[in-house]
């Protein structure tokens, strides 16, 4: 028999799930309503807004730049919001039966979105087969429902699937993963990876098998050279050591052939450019530093990382420095200071931390204006899309309120302040004539 406390907790959890499902549907409907408000042809200006097809075949054209303001309201990135809109339009216009199940809370929005994205390559007529199948199987668990959808996508257009197979055979590459936020403190399966990274490869099957066998050969050699030790490495650890050894061909030859190994030039020492964000406490206590592209690391890990590199110290950039230039282009050190101050793109809720950014004048540059318009006090690192939104949508306003601090106002009056600490929702303080003179931080 369930006690009162147990029943209360179970009821609360069930109610929370229902509320989350309903909130996801409400957001989906709101996104569609926003899309419906932005289907008119915009004024044709170079680099300005235009109508694009976010969804697949059969969905209406919508404004390209309108999603930035909705992204601010969602406290999310622009591209993530556009992806949500594309899925919503596909559901309404291409998968109506699945869309009905979503609104009836039979199928979670996240599952329906995966199906919408999966069916995007299909023509509108072909996608009906998938829609009918998944609507009939809505009682299945999410994983099995997605398997049904995947099978029906293949069945709906076999020729297209064969073409995808051929295209995949040409899609080769090797990628080093970048750590995602939270991975180092517990990933999807609770794994902690504070000292390792991942390397992914997509290769023709024959090449993949040959590399796999070669790693086994090297692992066998490494194991044979270990001798009696207290703790033997696992097979996976030996294969990982073998893969790392492949970065030094001369060492591989010595391992395989011993003293008779063919002579090769030693592995060259490469130059290293490492951007570290340190504090006085980090240096004093040998604590944690933030390393661009690698994430949080201990100083000992930095030592290991640079052990095989030529290291050249660069002058420390004073982030409080203010420089003015007479030319339109921001000088290199000014660009570096701007990115280091802000951590990357300064658009509200942006997650971009790349250095490949546009360097915008917050107050537009006037070629006939006074000298010194290009300065640390008039500098905003932005992605190209966010730069276009700021420059070509007159409803957006931005003011640089400090070094690395920006106040943004959307066309419909949402106000956000972006600093290196993130994006804050604020209430603007205005004068009688409507000018913003400050803000109240209330969220």
C-alpha positions in Angstrom: 0.0 0.0 0.0 1.4 3.4 -1.0 1.7 5.9 1.9 0.5 9.4 1.7 4.0 10.8 1.2 4.8 8.3 -1.5 1.6 9.1 -3.3 2.2 12.8 -3.1 5.7 12.5 -4.6 4.5 10.2 -7.4 1.6 12.5 -8.2 3.9 15.5 -8.2 6.4 13.8 -10.6 3.6 12.8 -12.9 2.1 16.3 -12.9 5.5 17.8 -13.6 5.9 15.6 -16.7 2.5 16.6 -17.9 3.3 20.3 -17.4 6.5 19.9 -19.3 4.8 18.2 -22.2 2.2 20.9 -22.3 4.8 23.7 -22.1 6.7 22.2 -25.0 3.6 22.1 -27.1 2.7 25.7 -26.1 6.2 26.8 -27.2 5.8 25.0 -30.5 2.5 26.7 -31.2 4.0 30.1 -30.3 6.9 29.5 -32.7 4.4 28.8 -35.5 2.4 31.9 -34.7 5.7 33.9 -34.9 6.4 32.4 -38.3 2.9 33.3 -39.5 3.6 37.0 -38.6 6.7 37.1 -40.7 5.8 35.8 -44.2 5.6 39.2 -46.0 8.4 40.0 -48.5 10.8 42.4 -46.7 12.3 45.5 -48.2 15.0 44.4 -50.6 18.3 45.8 -49.2 21.9 44.5 -49.8 22.7 42.2 -46.9 19.2 42.8 -45.4 16.3 40.5 -44.5 14.8 38.1 -47.0 12.3 35.2 -47.2 13.8 31.7 -46.9 12.5 28.2 -46.5 13.5 27.0 -43.1 11.4 23.8 -43.4 11.3 21.2 -46.1 9.3 20.9 -49.3 5.8 22.2 -48.8 6.5 24.6 -46.0 6.0 28.4 -46.4 8.8 31.0 -46.8 9.5 33.0 -43.7 11.7 35.9 -42.7 15.4 35.0 -42.2 16.2 37.6 -39.5 13.0 37.6 -37.5 14.2 34.6 -35.4 16.8 36.6 -33.5 14.2 38.4 -31.3 12.3 35.2 -30.6 15.6 33.6 -29.6 16.1 36.4 -27.1 12.7 35.7 -25.6 13.5 32.0 -25.5 16.9 32.7 -23.9 18.4 30.6 -26.6 20.7 30.9 -29.6 19.4 32.1 -33.0 20.4 28.9 -34.8 18.7 26.7 -32.2 15.5 28.8 -32.5 15.6 28.5 -36.3 16.0 24.8 -36.1 13.0 24.6 -33.8 11.0 26.7 -36.3 12.0 24.4 -39.1 10.8 21.4 -37.2 7.6 23.1 -36.2 6.8 24.1 -39.8 7.6 20.5 -41.0 5.2 19.1 -38.4 2.3 21.4 -39.3 2.6 21.3 -43.1 4.2 17.8 -43.8 3.4 15.6 -40.8 -0.2 16.6 -39.8 -1.1 13.3 -38.1 2.1 13.4 -36.0 1.4 17.0 -35.2 -2.1 16.0 -33.9 -0.5 13.4 -31.7 1.9 16.0 -30.4 -0.9 18.4 -29.5 -2.8 15.6 -27.8 0.4 14.9 -25.7 0.7 11.4 -27.2 4.1 12.0 -28.7 6.7 14.3 -26.9 7.8 17.3 -28.9 11.5 16.1 -28.8 10.6 12.8 -30.5 8.4 14.6 -33.1 11.3 17.0 -33.8 13.7 14.1 -34.5 11.2 12.6 -36.9 10.7 16.0 -38.6 14.4 16.4 -39.1 14.7 12.8 -40.3 12.1 13.3 -43.0 13.4 16.6 -44.2 15.1 15.2 -47.3 11.8 13.6 -48.5 9.4 15.3 -50.9 6.1 16.3 -49.5 4.2 13.5 -51.1 6.6 10.8 -49.9 6.6 12.0 -46.3 2.9 10.9 -45.9 4.1 7.3 -45.6 6.2 8.2 -42.6 3.4 10.3 -41.1 0.8 7.5 -41.3 3.2 4.9 -39.8 4.4 6.9 -36.8 0.9 8.1 -36.0 -0.3 4.5 -35.9 2.6 3.5 -33.7 2.5 6.3 -31.2 2.1 3.9 -28.2 5.7 2.6 -28.8 8.6 3.8 -26.6 10.5 6.7 -28.1 13.4 4.7 -29.3 11.2 2.1 -31.1 9.1 4.9 -32.6 12.2 6.5 -34.0 13.2 3.2 -35.5 9.8 2.9 -37.2 10.3 6.4 -38.6 13.8 5.6 -39.9 12.6 2.5 -41.7 9.8 4.3 -43.3 12.0 7.2 -44.4 14.1 4.6 -46.3 11.0 2.9 -47.7 9.5 6.2 -48.8 12.4 6.9 -51.3 14.7 4.0 -51.9 16.6 5.8 -54.6 17.4 8.7 -52.3 18.6 6.2 -49.6 20.9 4.6 -52.1 22.3 8.0 -53.0 22.8 8.8 -49.3 24.8 5.5 -49.0 27.0 6.6 -52.0 27.5 10.0 -50.6 28.4 8.6 -47.2 31.1 6.5 -48.8 32.8 9.8 -49.9 32.3 11.6 -46.6 35.6 10.7 -44.9 37.5 12.6 -42.3 39.1 12.7 -38.9 37.9 15.0 -36.2 39.1 16.0 -32.7 36.1 16.6 -30.5 35.8 19.8 -28.5 34.7 19.4 -24.9 31.1 20.4 -24.4 29.9 22.2 -21.2 29.5 19.7 -18.5 31.3 16.8 -20.1 34.2 17.1 -17.8 32.0 16.9 -14.7 29.7 14.2 -15.9 28.4 13.5 -19.4 25.3 11.8 -20.7 26.3 8.5 -18.9 27.8 10.2 -15.9 31.3 9.8 -17.3 34.0 12.2 -16.1 36.7 13.2 -18.6 38.9 15.8 -17.1 42.1 14.6 -18.7 41.2 13.0 -22.0 39.7 13.9 -25.4 38.1 12.1 -28.3 39.2 11.5 -31.8 36.6 10.3 -34.4 37.3 9.0 -37.8 35.1 8.1 -40.7 36.9 6.0 -43.3 36.3 3.4 -46.0 35.7 0.0 -44.4 38.9 -1.5 -45.8 41.1 1.3 -44.5 39.4 1.2 -41.1 40.1 -2.6 -40.8 43.8 -2.1 -41.7 44.2 0.6 -39.1 42.4 -1.5 -36.5 44.8 -4.4 -37.2 47.8 -2.1 -37.1 46.8 -0.8 -33.7 46.5 -4.4 -32.5 50.0 -5.1 -33.8 51.4 -2.0 -32.0 49.5 -2.9 -28.8 51.0 -6.4 -28.9 54.5 -4.9 -29.1 53.8 -2.5 -26.3 52.5 -5.3 -24.1 55.5 -7.5 -24.8 57.9 -4.6 -23.8 56.2 -4.0 -20.4 57.9 -6.6 -18.3 56.7 -7.5 -14.8 54.7 -4.6 -13.4 52.1 -4.4 -10.7 49.2 -3.3 -12.9 48.9 -4.3 -16.5 47.1 -1.8 -18.9 43.9 -2.9 -20.4 43.7 -3.8 -24.1 41.9 -0.5 -24.8 44.6 1.5 -23.0 47.4 -0.3 -25.0 45.6 0.5 -28.2 45.2 4.2 -27.1 49.0 4.3 -26.5 49.6 2.8 -29.9 47.4 5.4 -31.6 49.3 8.2 -29.7 52.6 6.6 -30.8 51.6 6.9 -34.5 52.2 10.6 -34.2 56.0 9.7 -34.1 56.7 7.4 -37.1 60.4 6.9 -36.0 59.2 5.7 -32.6 56.8 3.3 -34.3 59.6 1.8 -36.5 61.8 1.4 -33.4 59.0 -0.4 -31.6 58.4 -2.8 -34.5 61.9 -3.4 -35.7 64.1 -2.6 -32.7 67.8 -1.6 -33.4 67.4 -2.6 -37.1 64.6 0.0 -37.7 65.1 2.1 -40.8 66.3 5.6 -40.0 63.8 8.4 -40.2 64.1 12.0 -39.2 63.0 12.6 -35.7 59.6 14.1 -35.0 59.8 17.8 -35.5 58.9 20.1 -32.7 56.0 22.3 -33.6 55.2 25.7 -32.5 52.4 26.1 -29.9 49.9 28.9 -29.6 47.9 28.5 -26.5 45.4 31.0 -25.1 45.2 30.7 -21.4 42.8 32.6 -19.1 44.6 32.9 -15.7 44.0 34.6 -12.4 46.6 35.5 -9.7 45.0 32.7 -7.5 45.6 30.2 -10.3 49.3 30.9 -10.5 49.7 31.1 -6.7 47.9 27.8 -5.9 48.6 25.8 -9.1 44.9 25.8 -9.6 42.6 25.7 -12.6 43.0 27.8 -15.8 40.7 28.0 -18.8 42.3 27.0 -22.0 40.6 28.0 -25.3 39.4 25.0 -27.3 40.4 22.6 -24.5 38.3 23.8 -21.5 39.3 23.9 -17.8 42.7 22.4 -17.2 45.2 22.1 -14.4 48.5 23.9 -14.8 50.3 20.5 -14.7 48.2 19.4 -17.7 49.4 22.6 -19.6 53.0 21.5 -18.9 52.3 18.1 -20.3 50.6 19.6 -23.4 53.5 21.9 -24.2 56.2 19.4 -23.4 56.9 18.6 -27.1 56.4 22.1 -28.5 58.4 25.2 -29.1 57.0 27.7 -26.7 57.2 31.4 -27.3 55.8 33.8 -24.7 53.7 36.6 -26.0 53.2 39.9 -24.1 50.3 39.9 -21.7 47.4 41.9 -23.1 46.0 44.5 -20.7 42.3 44.1 -21.0 41.8 47.5 -19.4 43.7 49.2 -22.2 41.9 51.6 -24.5 43.2 52.3 -28.0 41.9 54.4 -30.8 42.7 54.0 -34.5 41.9 56.3 -37.4 41.3 53.5 -40.0 38.1 51.5 -40.3 39.7 48.1 -39.5 40.2 47.2 -35.8 43.9 46.6 -35.1 45.0 43.1 -34.2 45.6 43.7 -30.5 42.3 45.5 -30.2 40.5 42.6 -31.8 42.3 40.2 -29.4 41.4 42.3 -26.4 37.7 42.4 -27.4 37.5 38.6 -27.8 39.4 38.0 -24.5 37.2 40.4 -22.6 33.9 39.0 -23.9 34.8 35.3 -24.4 33.4 35.4 -28.0 30.2 36.6 -29.7 28.4 39.4 -27.7 24.9 38.8 -29.1 22.4 37.9 -26.4 22.4 34.3 -25.4 25.0 33.4 -28.0 27.1 30.3 -27.3 29.7 31.0 -30.0 33.3 31.2 -28.6 35.2 31.0 -31.8 37.8 33.6 -32.7 36.5 33.7 -36.3 34.2 36.6 -35.8 33.3 39.9 -37.4 34.6 43.0 -35.5 31.7 45.5 -35.7 31.6 49.1 -34.8 28.8 49.5 -32.2 28.2 53.0 -33.4 28.4 52.7 -37.2 31.6 54.0 -38.7 31.3 57.3 -40.6 33.9 57.6 -43.3 33.6 61.4 -43.2 33.5 61.5 -39.4 36.2 62.4 -36.9 39.3 60.3 -36.3 39.4 57.7 -33.5 36.0 56.1 -34.3 37.7 52.7 -34.2 38.4 52.0 -30.5 38.0 49.5 -27.7 34.9 51.5 -26.7 33.3 51.0 -30.1 34.0 47.3 -30.7 31.7 44.3 -30.8 32.8 40.8 -31.8 29.8 39.2 -33.6 29.1 36.2 -35.8 28.3 37.0 -39.4 24.5 36.3 -38.9 24.4 38.4 -35.7 26.3 41.2 -37.5 23.7 41.2 -40.2 20.9 41.3 -37.7 22.4 44.3 -35.9 23.3 46.1 -39.1 20.3 45.5 -41.3 17.3 45.3 -38.9 16.6 48.9 -37.8 14.5 47.7 -34.9 17.6 46.4 -33.1 19.6 48.8 -30.8 22.9 48.1 -29.1 25.0 50.3 -26.8 28.4 49.5 -25.4 28.1 50.4 -21.8 31.6 49.3 -20.8 34.6 47.3 -21.9 33.1 43.9 -22.7 29.5 45.0 -21.7 26.7 45.6 -24.1 23.0 46.6 -23.8 20.7 45.2 -26.5 17.1 46.2 -27.2 15.0 44.2 -29.6 12.4 45.6 -32.0 9.6 44.9 -29.6 11.4 46.2 -26.5 13.1 43.2 -24.9 16.2 44.4 -23.1 19.3 42.3 -22.4 22.7 43.1 -21.0 25.6 40.9 -22.2 28.8 40.7 -20.2 31.5 38.0 -19.9 29.3 36.6 -17.2 26.5 35.9 -19.7 23.2 37.5 -20.7 20.9 39.2 -18.1 17.3 40.1 -18.6 16.9 43.8 -17.5 14.3 46.5 -17.3 15.5 49.7 -19.0 15.5 53.0 -17.2 14.4 55.7 -19.6 14.3 59.4 -19.7 11.1 61.4 -20.5 12.1 61.4 -24.2 12.6 57.6 -24.3 16.4 57.5 -24.1 17.8 54.6 -22.1 20.0 55.8 -19.3 20.4 52.6 -17.3 18.8 49.3 -16.4 17.3 47.4 -13.5 18.6 43.8 -13.1 15.6 41.9 -12.1 16.1 38.4 -13.6 
